[in-house]
């Protein structure tokens, strides 16, 4: 069994990788777990003459704990048979480090991907992954929380951010005045929408040419350089690096990366060469997690991307416009704030998805009254009835209320912008 403080098997002293699976089956979870451990390491469907004790000692995976859960009367993956009881359990399986090493593709193949092909399961989910110190070899965030603060010039307090809206369709010359307005309103960060990469109507190079003079002009006037994250994602790592270099050469300091679209290899390629703060959008994660009986928990998913070098991580928010529950958001926030190895590997949590200020008090309270987060408003800023600048002020007023222990309604009595937000969305 793994000692979580050392990442080693308590009996042998060898380094191990522990993966926690949630198994659902009409059969015995213990039986399925043992089959998984065998199939994903040294065994197969029959006895093998070469599977000696020496081989097993080197590379065999082992079930170290099975924790029964309440059974289901339905299957997460529909089966032809009905009326069965579907037994459930959380199962810990340890893989010797010698069998997987520190390669993320090997981890994804052996301990993650293969588990879903097991016969006899009606549901299987990766709940968590515990990694030994050998995995410190991955670069992790280059900037993280502290570096993001430094680049934005925000020593303390919540970081207020905006997304360019409409998401698609605006020409670079139409967007530049909006950026100027956001800068003047006092935002700390602006980003391209994740859907905006390099379309014909707004190529990345043209956006950089139009936007960076606005950022530099505001910096010269005020001394504050607003962080702008350009969408540089590409399935071609070389193209993504060319995009990175365009932003860097113009004085930019951040990029939006659609992590599931560029993949583990693309992210690894970029991080090793990057000088930009990497803002992760996780679109596509929902495919992996929305069925609670299948896929992967964010707690496991986010560890891999943090090791690969994510500096800022979008995680939705309270009363998000998407499907995710408030409880799921809070758990994701805590996952991001929990070190894998030490404090330096924590990314900046980015609270987003339909945020307009009305969720600020609840966000502050439910995240432990921390201000180490970015609060990202798109429509909640651009859709304010009195304009973009009023939208930014309304969100700042909402966060002031949170820190002061006031209700939004009480704060709105002396803050017209917040009052207008409440009247429209509250």
C-alpha positions as CSV (number, residue, x, y, z in Angstrom):
1,X,0.0,0.0,0.0
2,X,1.2,3.5,-0.9
3,X,2.3,5.9,1.8
4,X,0.9,9.2,0.5
5,X,3.7,11.1,2.1
6,X,6.4,9.3,0.2
7,X,4.7,7.8,-2.8
8,X,6.1,4.4,-1.9
9,X,4.7,1.0,-1.3
10,X,4.8,0.5,2.5
11,X,5.8,-3.2,2.2
12,X,8.5,-3.0,-0.5
13,X,9.6,0.6,-0.3
14,X,9.3,0.9,-4.1
15,X,7.8,4.0,-5.7
16,X,4.3,3.4,-6.9
17,X,1.5,5.4,-8.7
18,X,-1.9,5.0,-7.0
19,X,-5.0,5.4,-9.1
20,X,-8.5,5.5,-7.5
21,X,-11.3,4.1,-9.7
22,X,-15.0,4.2,-9.1
23,X,-16.3,0.9,-10.4
24,X,-19.9,0.0,-11.2
25,X,-20.7,-3.6,-12.1
26,X,-23.4,-6.3,-11.8
27,X,-20.6,-8.5,-10.7
28,X,-18.2,-8.1,-7.7
29,X,-16.2,-4.9,-7.7
30,X,-13.3,-6.8,-6.1
31,X,-13.3,-9.3,-8.9
32,X,-13.3,-6.5,-11.5
33,X,-10.6,-4.6,-9.7
34,X,-8.3,-7.6,-9.7
35,X,-9.0,-8.2,-13.4
36,X,-8.1,-4.6,-14.1
37,X,-4.9,-4.7,-12.2
38,X,-3.9,-7.9,-14.1
39,X,-5.0,-6.8,-17.6
40,X,-3.3,-3.4,-17.2
41,X,0.0,-4.7,-16.0
42,X,1.5,-8.2,-16.4
43,X,-1.5,-10.4,-17.0
44,X,-4.1,-11.3,-19.6
45,X,-7.2,-13.6,-19.9
46,X,-5.2,-16.7,-19.3
47,X,-2.1,-17.9,-17.3
48,X,1.2,-17.1,-19.0
49,X,4.4,-19.2,-18.7
50,X,6.5,-16.0,-18.7
51,X,4.6,-14.3,-15.9
52,X,7.0,-15.3,-13.2
53,X,7.1,-14.1,-9.6
54,X,10.1,-11.9,-10.6
55,X,8.1,-10.3,-13.4
56,X,5.1,-9.7,-11.1
57,X,7.3,-8.3,-8.4
58,X,8.8,-5.8,-10.9
59,X,5.7,-4.7,-12.8
60,X,2.4,-6.2,-11.6
61,X,-0.3,-3.8,-10.4
62,X,-2.1,-4.6,-7.1
63,X,-5.5,-3.8,-5.6
64,X,-4.8,-2.2,-2.2
65,X,-8.2,-1.1,-1.1
66,X,-11.9,-1.6,-2.0
67,X,-14.4,0.7,-0.4
68,X,-18.0,-0.3,-1.1
69,X,-20.6,2.3,-2.1
70,X,-24.4,2.2,-2.3
71,X,-25.5,0.1,-5.3
72,X,-27.5,1.5,-8.2
73,X,-30.6,0.1,-9.6
74,X,-29.6,1.4,-13.1
75,X,-26.4,1.2,-15.2
76,X,-24.4,4.2,-16.1
77,X,-23.8,2.5,-19.5
78,X,-27.2,1.1,-20.5
79,X,-27.1,-2.7,-20.9
80,X,-29.7,-5.0,-22.6
81,X,-30.4,-6.7,-19.3
82,X,-32.6,-5.0,-16.8
83,X,-33.6,-5.4,-13.2
84,X,-30.1,-6.1,-11.9
85,X,-28.3,-4.5,-9.0
86,X,-25.2,-2.6,-10.0
87,X,-22.6,-2.8,-7.3
88,X,-20.3,0.1,-6.8
89,X,-17.0,0.7,-5.0
90,X,-14.0,3.0,-4.9
91,X,-10.9,1.0,-5.6
92,X,-7.3,1.9,-5.2
93,X,-4.8,0.2,-7.6
94,X,-1.1,0.7,-7.3
95,X,1.2,0.5,-10.3
96,X,4.9,0.2,-9.8
97,X,6.7,3.3,-11.0
98,X,9.1,0.9,-12.8
99,X,6.2,-0.2,-15.0
100,X,5.0,3.3,-16.0
101,X,7.9,5.6,-15.4
102,X,7.2,9.4,-15.5
103,X,5.8,9.6,-19.0
104,X,2.3,11.0,-19.2
105,X,1.4,9.0,-22.3
106,X,2.4,5.9,-20.5
107,X,0.2,6.9,-17.5
108,X,-2.7,7.7,-19.8
109,X,-2.3,4.3,-21.6
110,X,-1.7,2.0,-18.8
111,X,-3.5,3.4,-15.8
112,X,-6.3,5.5,-17.4
113,X,-7.3,4.6,-21.0
114,X,-7.1,0.8,-20.7
115,X,-9.5,0.7,-17.7
116,X,-12.5,1.7,-19.8
117,X,-12.2,-1.4,-22.0
118,X,-12.7,-3.8,-19.2
119,X,-15.6,-6.3,-19.8
120,X,-18.2,-6.5,-17.1
121,X,-18.4,-2.9,-16.0
122,X,-21.5,-0.7,-16.4
123,X,-19.5,2.3,-15.2
124,X,-16.0,3.3,-14.4
125,X,-14.5,6.6,-13.4
126,X,-11.0,7.9,-12.6
127,X,-11.4,9.6,-9.3
128,X,-7.8,10.6,-8.4
129,X,-4.1,9.9,-9.1
130,X,-1.4,10.0,-6.5
131,X,2.1,10.4,-7.9
132,X,5.5,9.8,-6.3
133,X,8.3,12.4,-6.1
134,X,9.9,11.1,-9.3
135,X,7.1,13.0,-11.1
136,X,8.6,16.3,-10.0
137,X,10.5,16.0,-13.3
138,X,7.6,17.7,-15.1
139,X,8.0,21.5,-15.4
140,X,4.7,22.6,-13.8
141,X,3.5,26.2,-13.9
142,X,6.1,28.7,-15.0
143,X,4.2,31.6,-13.4
144,X,1.2,30.2,-11.4
145,X,-0.5,32.4,-8.8
146,X,2.5,34.5,-7.7
147,X,3.8,35.0,-11.3
148,X,0.4,35.9,-12.6
149,X,0.0,38.6,-9.9
150,X,3.4,40.0,-10.8
151,X,2.7,40.2,-14.5
152,X,-0.6,41.9,-13.9
153,X,0.8,44.2,-11.2
154,X,-1.8,43.1,-8.7
155,X,-0.1,42.4,-5.4
156,X,-3.2,41.6,-3.4
157,X,-6.9,41.3,-3.9
158,X,-9.1,39.5,-6.5
159,X,-8.0,39.9,-10.1
160,X,-10.8,41.3,-12.3
161,X,-10.8,40.1,-15.9
162,X,-12.9,40.2,-19.1
163,X,-13.4,38.2,-22.3
164,X,-13.9,39.9,-25.6
165,X,-17.6,39.6,-26.6
166,X,-19.1,38.9,-29.1
167,X,-17.0,35.7,-29.1
168,X,-16.7,35.6,-32.9
169,X,-17.2,38.0,-35.7
170,X,-15.5,41.2,-34.6
171,X,-12.7,42.6,-36.8
172,X,-9.4,43.5,-35.1
173,X,-10.0,47.2,-35.7
174,X,-13.5,46.9,-34.1
175,X,-12.1,45.1,-31.0
176,X,-9.2,47.5,-30.2
177,X,-11.5,50.3,-28.9
178,X,-13.3,47.8,-26.6
179,X,-9.9,46.8,-25.2
180,X,-9.0,50.5,-24.6
181,X,-12.3,50.9,-22.8
182,X,-11.7,47.8,-20.6
183,X,-8.2,49.0,-19.7
184,X,-9.5,52.4,-18.8
185,X,-12.1,50.8,-16.6
186,X,-9.5,49.1,-14.6
187,X,-9.4,45.4,-15.5
188,X,-6.4,43.4,-14.8
189,X,-6.7,40.8,-17.5
190,X,-8.4,40.5,-20.9
191,X,-8.6,37.4,-23.1
192,X,-9.6,36.2,-26.5
193,X,-12.6,33.9,-26.3
194,X,-11.4,30.3,-26.6
195,X,-13.2,30.0,-29.9
196,X,-11.0,32.7,-31.4
197,X,-7.7,31.4,-32.7
198,X,-6.8,32.6,-36.2
199,X,-9.9,32.9,-38.4
200,X,-9.9,34.6,-41.7
201,X,-11.7,37.7,-40.5
202,X,-9.4,38.1,-37.5
203,X,-6.0,36.4,-38.0
204,X,-3.8,36.3,-34.9
205,X,-1.1,38.5,-36.4
206,X,-3.6,41.2,-37.2
207,X,-5.1,41.1,-33.7
208,X,-1.7,41.4,-32.1
209,X,-0.9,44.4,-34.4
210,X,-4.2,46.1,-33.4
211,X,-4.3,45.2,-29.7
212,X,-0.7,45.5,-28.4
213,X,-0.4,49.3,-29.1
214,X,-3.6,49.8,-27.0
215,X,-2.0,47.8,-24.1
216,X,1.3,49.7,-24.4
217,X,-0.5,53.1,-24.6
218,X,-2.4,52.3,-21.4
219,X,0.8,51.2,-19.7
220,X,2.6,54.4,-20.7
221,X,-0.2,56.5,-19.3
222,X,-0.8,54.6,-16.1
223,X,2.2,52.4,-15.4
224,X,-0.1,49.3,-15.5
225,X,0.3,46.7,-18.1
226,X,-3.0,44.9,-18.5
227,X,-2.4,41.2,-19.3
228,X,-3.9,40.2,-22.7
229,X,-4.1,36.5,-23.4
230,X,-4.2,35.8,-27.2
231,X,-5.7,32.5,-28.5
232,X,-2.7,30.7,-30.0
233,X,-3.9,27.1,-30.0
234,X,-3.2,24.8,-32.9
235,X,-3.1,21.1,-33.4
236,X,0.3,21.7,-35.1
237,X,2.9,22.4,-32.3
238,X,5.2,24.2,-34.7
239,X,2.3,26.5,-35.7
240,X,1.4,27.1,-32.1
241,X,5.0,28.1,-31.4
242,X,5.0,30.5,-34.3
243,X,1.8,32.0,-32.8
244,X,3.6,32.2,-29.4
245,X,6.5,34.0,-31.0
246,X,4.2,36.6,-32.7
247,X,2.7,37.5,-29.3
248,X,6.0,37.5,-27.5
249,X,7.8,39.7,-30.1
250,X,5.0,42.3,-29.8
251,X,5.4,42.5,-26.0
252,X,2.6,40.2,-25.1
253,X,2.8,38.1,-21.9
254,X,-0.1,35.6,-22.1
255,X,-1.8,33.1,-24.2
256,X,-5.1,31.1,-24.2
257,X,-4.5,27.4,-24.7
258,X,-7.4,25.0,-25.5
259,X,-5.7,22.2,-23.6
260,X,-7.8,19.3,-24.8
261,X,-7.5,20.4,-28.4
262,X,-3.7,20.7,-28.4
263,X,-3.2,17.5,-26.3
264,X,-0.6,16.4,-23.9
265,X,2.2,16.5,-26.5
266,X,1.3,19.9,-27.8
267,X,1.2,21.4,-24.3
268,X,4.5,19.8,-23.4
269,X,6.1,21.1,-26.6
270,X,4.8,24.6,-25.9
271,X,5.7,24.8,-22.2
272,X,9.3,23.8,-22.7
273,X,9.8,26.8,-25.0
274,X,7.2,29.2,-23.7
275,X,7.9,32.7,-22.2
276,X,4.1,33.4,-22.0
277,X,1.7,32.9,-19.1
278,X,-0.5,30.0,-20.2
279,X,-4.2,30.4,-19.5
280,X,-5.9,27.0,-19.9
281,X,-9.4,26.6,-21.2
282,X,-10.7,23.1,-20.6
283,X,-13.4,22.9,-23.4
284,X,-14.0,19.2,-24.1
285,X,-13.5,18.1,-20.5
286,X,-17.3,17.8,-20.2
287,X,-17.1,14.8,-22.6
288,X,-15.0,13.1,-20.1
289,X,-16.9,14.0,-16.9
290,X,-20.5,14.9,-17.4
291,X,-21.8,11.3,-16.9
292,X,-21.0,10.8,-13.2
293,X,-20.6,7.1,-13.6
294,X,-18.0,7.4,-16.4
295,X,-14.9,9.4,-17.3
296,X,-12.7,11.4,-15.0
297,X,-13.0,13.6,-12.0
298,X,-11.4,17.0,-12.2
299,X,-9.1,16.2,-9.3
300,X,-7.3,13.6,-11.5
301,X,-7.6,15.5,-14.7
302,X,-6.2,18.8,-13.5
303,X,-3.0,17.2,-12.0
304,X,-1.8,16.1,-15.4
305,X,-2.3,19.6,-16.9
306,X,-0.7,21.3,-14.0
307,X,2.4,19.1,-14.3
308,X,2.5,20.0,-18.0
309,X,2.6,23.7,-17.2
310,X,-0.8,25.4,-16.9
311,X,-0.4,28.7,-15.2
312,X,-4.1,29.7,-15.0
313,X,-7.0,27.3,-15.0
314,X,-10.6,28.1,-15.9
315,X,-13.0,26.1,-13.7
316,X,-16.5,27.7,-14.1
317,X,-18.1,29.3,-11.1
318,X,-21.1,29.7,-8.8
319,X,-24.4,29.6,-10.7
320,X,-22.5,29.1,-13.9
321,X,-24.3,29.3,-17.3
322,X,-23.2,25.8,-18.1
323,X,-24.3,22.5,-16.5
324,X,-21.8,22.3,-13.7
325,X,-23.1,22.5,-10.1
326,X,-21.8,24.9,-7.5
327,X,-20.5,21.9,-5.5
328,X,-18.5,20.7,-8.5
329,X,-17.0,24.2,-8.9
330,X,-16.0,24.4,-5.2
331,X,-14.3,21.1,-5.4
332,X,-12.4,22.1,-8.6
333,X,-11.3,25.3,-6.9
334,X,-10.0,23.3,-3.9
335,X,-8.2,20.9,-6.3
336,X,-6.4,23.8,-8.0
337,X,-5.4,25.3,-4.6
338,X,-4.0,21.9,-3.3
339,X,-0.3,21.4,-4.1
340,X,0.7,18.3,-5.9
341,X,4.2,18.6,-4.5
342,X,4.6,22.1,-3.2
343,X,2.9,25.6,-3.4
344,X,4.7,26.5,-6.6
345,X,2.7,24.0,-8.7
346,X,-0.6,25.7,-8.0
347,X,-2.3,27.4,-11.0
348,X,-4.3,30.6,-10.6
349,X,-8.0,29.5,-10.4
350,X,-10.1,31.4,-12.9
351,X,-13.8,31.8,-12.0
352,X,-15.9,32.1,-15.1
353,X,-19.1,31.1,-17.0
354,X,-21.9,33.6,-16.6
355,X,-20.2,35.6,-13.8
356,X,-21.5,39.2,-13.4
357,X,-20.9,40.1,-9.8
358,X,-24.0,38.6,-8.4
359,X,-22.0,35.5,-7.5
360,X,-19.1,37.4,-5.8
361,X,-20.3,37.2,-2.2
362,X,-21.1,33.5,-2.5
363,X,-17.8,32.8,-4.3
364,X,-15.8,34.7,-1.6
365,X,-17.5,32.8,1.2
366,X,-17.4,29.3,-0.3
367,X,-13.8,29.5,-1.5
368,X,-12.6,30.2,2.1
369,X,-12.5,34.0,1.7
370,X,-9.5,33.8,-0.5
371,X,-8.6,36.5,-3.0
372,X,-6.2,34.3,-4.9
373,X,-8.5,34.0,-7.9
374,X,-9.3,35.6,-11.2
375,X,-12.9,36.6,-11.6
376,X,-13.7,36.6,-15.3
377,X,-16.8,38.3,-16.8
378,X,-17.8,38.3,-20.4
379,X,-21.5,39.1,-21.0
380,X,-21.6,40.2,-17.3
381,X,-19.4,43.1,-18.3
382,X,-20.2,43.8,-21.9
383,X,-23.9,43.3,-21.3
384,X,-24.2,45.9,-18.5
385,X,-27.0,48.4,-19.4
386,X,-24.7,51.3,-18.8
387,X,-21.8,50.0,-20.8
388,X,-18.5,48.2,-20.5
389,X,-16.9,50.5,-17.9
390,X,-20.0,50.3,-15.7
391,X,-19.8,46.5,-16.0
392,X,-16.3,46.4,-14.6
393,X,-17.1,48.8,-11.8
394,X,-20.2,46.8,-10.9
395,X,-18.1,43.6,-10.5
396,X,-15.5,45.5,-8.4
397,X,-18.3,46.9,-6.2
398,X,-19.6,43.3,-5.7
399,X,-16.2,42.1,-4.6
400,X,-15.9,45.1,-2.2
401,X,-19.3,44.0,-0.7
402,X,-17.9,40.5,-0.3
403,X,-14.8,41.6,1.5
404,X,-16.8,44.1,3.7
405,X,-19.3,41.5,4.7
406,X,-22.2,43.3,3.1
407,X,-25.0,42.0,1.0
408,X,-25.1,43.0,-2.6
409,X,-28.4,44.8,-2.0
410,X,-27.0,46.9,0.7
411,X,-23.9,47.8,-1.3
412,X,-26.0,48.7,-4.3
413,X,-27.7,51.5,-2.3
414,X,-24.5,53.5,-2.8
415,X,-23.3,52.0,-6.0
416,X,-25.3,52.7,-9.1
417,X,-23.5,50.3,-11.4
418,X,-24.0,47.4,-9.1
419,X,-27.7,48.4,-8.7
420,X,-28.1,48.4,-12.5
421,X,-26.5,44.9,-12.6
422,X,-28.9,43.6,-9.9
423,X,-31.9,45.1,-11.7
424,X,-30.9,43.4,-15.0
425,X,-29.6,40.0,-13.8
426,X,-30.4,39.7,-10.1
